[in-house]
Amino acid sequence: MASIITPTGTFQAYRASLLHFSDDPAFATNACWWHEDGLLIVNDGKVHLAGDFSQLIAFLPQGTPLHDYRGKIIMPGFIDTHVHYPQTDMIASPAPGLLPWLEKYTFPTERKFADPEHAANVASFFLDELTRCGTTTAMVYCTVHPQSVDAFFTESEKRNLRMVAGKVLMDRNCPDFLQDTAESGARESEALIKKWHKRGRQLYAITPRFAPTSTEAQLELAGALAKAYPDTYLQTHVAENTDEVAWVKSLFPNARSYMDVYDHFGMMRPRSMYAHCIWLDDTDRARMGETQSAISICPTSNLFLGSGLFDFERADAKRVPLSLATDVGGGTSFSMLQTMNEAYKVARMGGTYLQAMRMFYLATLGGARAMQLEGTIGNFVPGAEADFIVLDPKATPLLARRTERTDSVEELLFAIAMLGDDRSISATYAAGKVVHQRQD
């Protein structure tokens, strides 16, 4: 063991309880790795080793800084697989449903992102809010304006965050001021791919908003881009709301289902992320499992807009890759802990009991797997990027009182998921550097 750590590079060490996952607790035993008194060793922004403090401390290079977070929990940073940064300023806007909410609030708000200064200002606040809530990676929708993408990636690059984002594609059924064309949307997307994809820690997502706002020509070009650039991401919405599903049926009468529209255009593949997926059938779910097209579960948004309840049992039966997301601004919190809280309740209403360990898995390694980024982010395997958070189980008086009375890791995590929020995040690290520190 003495040869494991060599005195090269820049080492940092962090002592706390450690939590991470090697598999989905719903399908594998011993999927949770918990070290009551643990040590995380980081070298040049990547995980070097993680394990028991007593086993690793003797092998640290002399002079390595040791950060003492005893009494707290270190775990991988949260991964939010569906969120709209332009909707930051319209979170908590009232509307009777998805489609009127888009018309009254979303589209007018997104119009402002033609201004690069406005886009940069919102991007800065948005990333501050993500890291304050412990989120270190997100799949982000920009607006139809290429400058909104540039503003977002510029700000993310400054902070050295692992982010995925893309320009929204819309060439019909939207206001003129947000409308591109099939050709201009594809051309601008390709230029942004070449500029930003794999530049540092930035990754690009081809982003048709949803089928109703794209013509067949635009969807065809989006699918062609996905084929031409197979290591890019693809993100969109599907089967969120019954009115939306009916609308899609009227626009694409020859498609078997809403999901079949995307499949027809070659958009179901690894690195594709479909938000919501409430009103699917088992044929859709089976196809997602076959193609490794992932689902982004958005409980706070689905409850807020009255869209419906996600069916965990049917998705699991087809082994569809699952992840959790805030979906701000339809979602009502940037906090993944608050999102777990609502996911638990949605699952219970559908007859599924969602264990705390699985909720934390879905918000970390589950997100990484859904994004085909296992080994890069999501857990503490050697060589993974050192994106992690420090959770405080005593962040509020009620949380402190409850966690003092837990008698298992599962009960401890459940209490944090039910009672925690942004105050529970003591610190957030990206590539081994502090990007948020709570001020007590």
HUBEL-V980140 format. One record per helix or strand of 3 or more residues. SS is the DSSP state (h for helix, s for strand). FROM is the first residue (numbers start at 1). TO is the last residue. Records with the same first field share a line. If there is no record, write none. Layout:
SS=FROM-TO, FROM-TO
This chain:
s=11-21, 32-43, 46-52, 65-76, 78-84, 135-141, 163-166, 202-208, 233-238, 272-276, 294-297, 322-324, 388-391, 425-430, 433-437
h=53-59, 85-90, 98-114, 116-132, 146-159, 176-178, 182-196, 211-213, 216-228, 242-251, 258-264, 282-291, 299-304, 312-317, 336-349, 356-362, 365-370, 397-403, 409-419, 422-424
